[in-house]
Amino acid sequence: MKPTAALLLLAFAAPAQDVYDVILSGGRIVDGTGNAWFLGDLAITGNRIAKITGAGLLNGAKAKERIDARGLVVAPGFVDIQGALGGPSISKITQGVTTEIAGEGWTPAPSNDLTRAGTVSTGRREAEEKFDGPHGFDQMLQAAEKRGSAVNFGSYVGATTVRQYVKGMAAGKATPDEIRKMQELVSLAMEDGAFGIGSALIYPPAHRNASGPGAESQTFDFKPVAPSTGAMEYRDPEFAVSVKVPQGWKVGQAFRWGDHETTARLIGPENADGGALYFKMSSSGARSEEEEYAMLSRNPELKAAQRVAVGMEDYRIRLGSVERRTVGGRPALSCVADFTRNGVTMAEYLTWVSGEHASAQFFAQVAASELDGLRHRLDSIIETLNLP
């Protein structure tokens, strides 16, 4: 009987309690899966999460440090997918960003004289270090690691950099040999640690590509409509779309995004302060004016976030400015927004027009004092739109 008694005592003995390094108590836990947040406790041992429970369930647990997280969010670190190669990153750390990814279109490596010349010509600051040679991408990552970083980081290899390395800033379709060299560069970069290849088709020379390094871009026609007036007609034969612009305006940029979208920037004579008119035509995937109305009326903050991300500070859609109307016999939607850029008060006039097979979006950005005049000019341009 004695051995049995001893076994019973062992069976009911309390297990040794774990001692955690840190416990966060009572925070709003967001687990990153899309689930709703919940109030809970979270225990950490070493560099790993050891336990997650409902709020208060770890009150009796032992911990070297306990943090009261009531009123705070406890979440996995956020990933900045359009960042840089690490660094102090104080502003990111304080907002919960723990990882950043570089390589949107351009990277300091691989580098050669052609990439350096292209960097300077597009207004970028030339990298202080040269990362030449077949394993320049590895040199770049090692240099960033040596400098130290408060956040985790990684990088794609820039598609623009790959093209510049082979063709510089030259236009034209890449030859089979040039494409082979670009492919070799991407392969070497991925061996060195690149996550893949990242493109940004709005920056030269990438806007000369239709769908990546070596692809040939489409061309667009800009031809005089009436030489006596100096007016110009923009014609995209792929979409059977055309629009006329007044005398004195010039084409700043025009390029195709993939197979379904064309974007053009037109600069008027009164827009020397940086204002411009953009229009975008799409045969697939663009929101109709009906969808835009739903977004603007229910979630104007989304449009504001999109604009703030491209440097339009304090972007706000004017109350009561969202208007359904008809332009040139087609359903349209317009609104006005205010923002600041470099300390200057600006305004944006937006109009969406829907056709049966395509849609068009017009954006006019000017100093706020010039809005009324440009809005009238924009409406007159939209009236000339030929949209299938």
Summary of the structure (lengths in Angstrom):
residues: 388
radius of gyration: 28.2
end to end distance: 94.9
largest distance: 116.5
contacts: 1167
relative contact order: 0.07
helix: 25%
strand: 35%
